[in-house]
């Protein structure tokens, strides 16, 4: 089992940047691929980005490509989401998630992630 704690959310003006962090505790961090999802008010939770256990492969939803970067530091049991050129439509609660590194399906498949953090709010006023 793994516990996930996100931090780094806040209010930022359009065009600005934020870096989210997610610290994992419990089982070996490299046993997990990691993902970031977000949920805007009144909407379904959606995939944002994911990274393989080694950090060698990354995946993004189209709307954040070129603006967001996911990375991980396995020595610190931490995954990051660097967000730049933020837009009002990026406003949401952002969740960190983990799934077993053995899972071969799409990284964007929400139900494949067995562990979730509590979320951190990101607000970009229009």
C-alpha positions as CSV (number, residue, x, y, z in Angstrom):
1,X,0.0,0.0,0.0
2,X,1.1,3.6,-0.7
3,X,0.0,6.9,0.8
4,X,0.1,10.0,-1.4
5,X,0.2,13.6,-0.3
6,X,0.0,16.5,-2.8
7,X,1.1,20.1,-2.3
8,X,1.8,23.2,-4.3
9,X,-1.6,24.3,-5.4
10,X,-2.8,27.8,-5.2
11,X,-4.1,30.8,-7.0
12,X,-2.1,32.0,-10.0
13,X,-2.9,34.5,-12.7
14,X,-3.3,33.4,-16.3
15,X,0.0,32.8,-18.0
16,X,1.7,32.0,-14.7
17,X,3.3,28.9,-13.4
18,X,2.9,26.4,-10.5
19,X,4.7,23.3,-9.5
20,X,2.7,20.5,-7.8
21,X,4.5,17.9,-5.7
22,X,3.3,14.5,-4.5
23,X,5.2,12.6,-1.9
24,X,4.6,8.9,-1.6
25,X,5.2,6.7,1.5
26,X,4.7,3.1,2.1
27,X,5.8,0.6,-0.4
28,X,8.7,0.9,-2.8
29,X,8.1,4.0,-4.9
30,X,9.6,2.4,-8.0
31,X,6.9,-0.2,-7.9
32,X,4.5,2.4,-9.2
33,X,3.8,4.4,-12.3
34,X,2.4,7.8,-11.3
35,X,-0.3,10.0,-12.7
36,X,-1.8,13.4,-12.3
37,X,-5.6,13.8,-12.7
38,X,-7.8,16.8,-12.3
39,X,-11.4,17.5,-11.5
40,X,-13.1,20.8,-12.2
41,X,-16.3,21.7,-10.4
42,X,-19.2,19.7,-11.8
43,X,-17.1,17.7,-14.1
44,X,-15.6,14.2,-14.3
45,X,-12.1,13.6,-13.1
46,X,-9.8,13.6,-16.1
47,X,-6.3,12.4,-16.9
48,X,-3.6,15.1,-17.1
49,X,-0.2,13.3,-17.2
50,X,1.6,10.1,-16.2
51,X,5.1,8.8,-15.9
52,X,6.5,5.3,-15.9
53,X,8.2,3.9,-12.8
54,X,11.7,4.8,-14.2
55,X,10.7,8.2,-15.5
56,X,11.7,7.1,-18.9
57,X,8.2,7.5,-20.4
58,X,5.8,10.3,-20.0
59,X,2.3,10.8,-21.3
60,X,0.0,13.9,-21.5
61,X,-3.5,14.8,-22.4
62,X,-3.5,17.0,-25.5
63,X,-4.7,20.1,-23.7
64,X,-1.6,20.4,-21.6
65,X,1.1,19.2,-24.0
66,X,3.9,21.8,-24.3
67,X,2.7,23.5,-21.1
68,X,2.9,20.9,-18.3
69,X,5.8,18.6,-17.5
70,X,5.7,15.5,-15.3
71,X,8.8,14.3,-13.6
72,X,9.8,12.1,-10.7
73,X,12.7,11.8,-8.2
74,X,12.8,8.2,-7.1
75,X,15.3,9.0,-4.4
76,X,12.8,11.4,-2.8
77,X,9.7,9.3,-3.5
78,X,8.2,12.4,-5.2
79,X,6.5,13.1,-8.4
80,X,6.1,16.6,-9.8
81,X,3.8,18.4,-12.2
82,X,5.4,21.6,-13.5
83,X,2.6,23.8,-15.0
84,X,3.3,26.8,-17.1
85,X,1.2,29.1,-19.3
86,X,-1.7,28.4,-17.1
87,X,-5.2,29.1,-18.3
88,X,-8.6,29.6,-16.5
89,X,-9.6,26.2,-17.9
90,X,-6.8,24.6,-15.9
91,X,-8.7,25.5,-12.7
92,X,-9.4,22.2,-10.8
93,X,-8.5,20.0,-7.9
94,X,-5.4,18.1,-9.0
95,X,-4.9,14.6,-7.7
96,X,-1.8,12.4,-7.6
97,X,-2.4,8.7,-8.3
98,X,-0.3,5.5,-8.3
99,X,-0.7,2.2,-10.0
100,X,1.4,-0.9,-10.2
101,X,4.3,-0.7,-12.7
102,X,3.3,-4.0,-14.1
103,X,0.0,-2.7,-15.5
104,X,0.2,-2.5,-19.3
105,X,-2.9,-0.6,-20.2
106,X,-3.4,3.0,-21.0
107,X,-1.9,5.5,-18.5
108,X,-5.0,7.6,-18.9
109,X,-7.3,5.0,-17.6
110,X,-8.4,6.4,-14.3
111,X,-9.7,3.1,-12.9
112,X,-6.3,1.5,-13.2
113,X,-4.9,3.6,-10.4
114,X,-5.4,2.1,-7.0
115,X,-4.1,4.8,-4.8
116,X,-5.0,8.5,-4.7
117,X,-4.0,11.6,-2.8
118,X,-6.4,14.0,-1.2
119,X,-6.0,16.6,-4.0
120,X,-4.7,20.2,-4.2
121,X,-6.7,23.1,-5.6
122,X,-5.3,25.1,-8.5
123,X,-7.2,28.3,-9.4
124,X,-6.5,30.4,-12.5
125,X,-9.0,33.4,-12.5
126,X,-10.4,34.5,-15.8
